[in-house]
Amino acid sequence: MYEHTNQRGQVMVLTSIIIGGLVLSASVIAGLLMFFQLQQSNDAVTSGMAIAAADAGVEDALYYYYYGITTIDKLPSDTTPIGPRTGTLSNNATYSASLWCVEADKMTAVSCRDNDKVYGFRIRSGGKTQDTERIFETFYATKFN
């Protein structure tokens, strides 16, 4: 009878160790999940900043084409892009954007000086902040045939 009670104490210690291990494991898993959630939310913020910078690059390229170039002589005479236009936003995100004039048939680049062939603009803009980079490539039609 004395040995039987001694074995019960060993089972109780073993059970306490197992339950403690389970609680510790659950705490570690919860901590890791919390860490990854925080990291994802930080990535979403930097991604949003990079997207805003890329959008600013698109706007800057269009603004420069319509208002920054005052004479046709400043337009490229070949199919090279206008740009790259670069800038830095107040949140230290940067952008770089280039604009090509394109024709309607094959959407290939043409000289921006040849107004009869220019159907629209192709703009490629990249925004970057910290380790995150986002790129927009878009087309704006200026003539409807």
C-alpha positions as CSV (number, residue, x, y, z in Angstrom):
1,M,0.0,0.0,0.0
2,Y,2.8,2.4,0.7
3,E,4.3,1.8,-2.8
4,H,0.9,2.5,-4.4
5,T,0.7,6.1,-3.0
6,N,4.3,6.8,-4.1
7,Q,3.4,5.9,-7.7
8,R,0.5,8.3,-7.6
9,G,2.8,11.1,-6.8
10,Q,5.0,10.3,-9.8
11,V,2.0,10.3,-12.1
12,M,0.9,13.7,-10.7
13,V,4.4,15.2,-11.4
14,L,4.5,13.6,-14.9
15,T,1.0,15.0,-15.6
16,S,2.0,18.5,-14.4
17,I,5.1,18.4,-16.6
18,I,3.0,17.4,-19.7
19,I,0.4,20.1,-19.1
20,G,3.1,22.7,-18.6
21,G,4.8,21.6,-21.8
22,L,1.4,21.9,-23.7
23,V,0.8,25.4,-22.3
24,L,4.4,26.5,-23.2
25,S,4.0,25.1,-26.7
26,A,0.6,26.9,-27.2
27,S,2.2,30.1,-26.0
28,V,5.2,29.8,-28.4
29,I,2.8,29.1,-31.3
30,A,0.6,32.1,-30.4
31,G,3.7,34.3,-30.1
32,L,4.9,33.3,-33.6
33,L,1.5,33.8,-35.1
34,M,1.4,37.3,-33.6
35,F,4.9,38.1,-34.9
36,F,3.9,37.0,-38.4
37,Q,0.7,39.1,-38.3
38,L,2.6,42.2,-37.2
39,Q,5.1,41.6,-40.0
40,Q,2.3,41.3,-42.5
41,S,0.7,44.5,-41.4
42,N,4.0,46.3,-41.7
43,D,4.4,44.9,-45.3
44,A,0.9,46.2,-46.1
45,V,1.9,49.7,-45.0
46,T,5.1,49.7,-47.1
47,S,3.3,48.2,-50.1
48,G,0.7,51.0,-49.9
49,M,3.5,53.6,-49.8
50,A,5.2,52.0,-52.8
51,I,1.9,51.9,-54.8
52,A,1.3,55.6,-53.9
53,A,4.8,56.4,-55.2
54,A,4.2,54.5,-58.5
55,D,0.9,56.3,-59.0
56,A,2.7,59.7,-58.4
57,G,5.2,58.7,-61.1
58,V,2.4,58.1,-63.6
59,E,0.9,61.5,-62.7
60,D,4.3,63.2,-62.9
61,A,5.0,61.7,-66.4
62,L,1.6,62.9,-67.7
63,Y,2.0,66.3,-66.1
64,Y,5.5,66.7,-67.6
65,Y,4.2,65.7,-71.1
66,Y,1.3,68.1,-71.0
67,Y,2.7,71.1,-69.1
68,G,6.5,70.6,-68.7
69,I,7.3,70.4,-72.4
70,T,6.5,73.8,-73.9
71,T,7.8,73.3,-77.4
72,I,7.7,70.4,-79.8
73,D,11.5,70.6,-80.0
74,K,11.8,69.1,-76.5
75,L,10.0,66.0,-77.5
76,P,12.2,63.0,-78.6
77,S,12.5,62.8,-82.4
78,D,12.7,59.0,-82.2
79,T,11.0,56.3,-80.2
80,T,12.9,56.8,-77.0
81,P,10.8,57.3,-73.9
82,I,10.3,60.6,-72.1
83,G,12.0,60.2,-68.8
84,P,12.7,58.6,-66.6
85,R,11.1,61.1,-64.4
86,T,12.2,60.5,-60.8
87,G,11.1,62.0,-57.5
88,T,10.8,61.5,-53.8
89,L,7.6,61.8,-51.7
90,S,7.4,63.2,-48.2
91,N,7.4,59.7,-46.7
92,N,10.8,59.0,-48.5
93,A,9.2,56.7,-51.0
94,T,10.7,57.2,-54.5
95,Y,9.4,56.8,-58.0
96,S,10.8,56.5,-61.5
97,A,8.5,56.8,-64.5
98,S,8.9,56.7,-68.3
99,L,6.4,57.6,-71.0
100,W,6.3,56.4,-74.6
101,C,4.0,57.6,-77.4
102,V,2.4,54.7,-79.2
103,E,0.5,54.2,-82.4
104,A,-2.9,52.5,-82.7
105,D,-2.2,49.6,-85.0
106,K,0.4,47.5,-83.1
107,M,0.7,49.6,-79.9
108,T,4.4,50.1,-80.8
109,A,6.4,53.2,-79.9
110,V,6.4,56.1,-82.3
111,S,8.0,59.6,-82.1
112,C,6.0,61.9,-79.9
113,R,6.6,64.6,-82.5
114,D,4.5,62.8,-85.1
115,N,1.1,63.9,-83.8
116,D,-0.8,62.1,-86.6
117,K,0.5,58.7,-85.5
118,V,0.3,59.2,-81.7
119,Y,-2.7,57.2,-80.5
120,G,-1.9,57.3,-76.8
121,F,0.8,56.9,-74.1
122,R,2.3,53.9,-72.5
123,I,3.6,54.7,-69.0
124,R,5.8,52.5,-66.8
125,S,6.2,53.7,-63.3
126,G,7.9,52.1,-60.3
127,G,7.6,53.1,-56.7
128,K,9.9,51.9,-54.0
129,T,10.1,52.3,-50.2
130,Q,12.3,50.3,-47.8
131,D,12.5,46.8,-49.3
132,T,9.2,47.0,-51.2
133,E,8.8,47.9,-54.8
134,R,5.6,48.1,-56.9
135,I,5.4,48.7,-60.6
136,F,2.5,50.1,-62.7
137,E,2.4,49.9,-66.5
138,T,-0.6,51.6,-68.0
139,F,-1.9,52.9,-71.3
140,Y,-3.8,56.1,-71.9
141,A,-5.6,56.6,-75.2
142,T,-5.7,60.1,-76.5
143,K,-7.5,59.5,-79.8
144,F,-10.4,57.2,-80.6
145,N,-10.5,55.9,-84.2
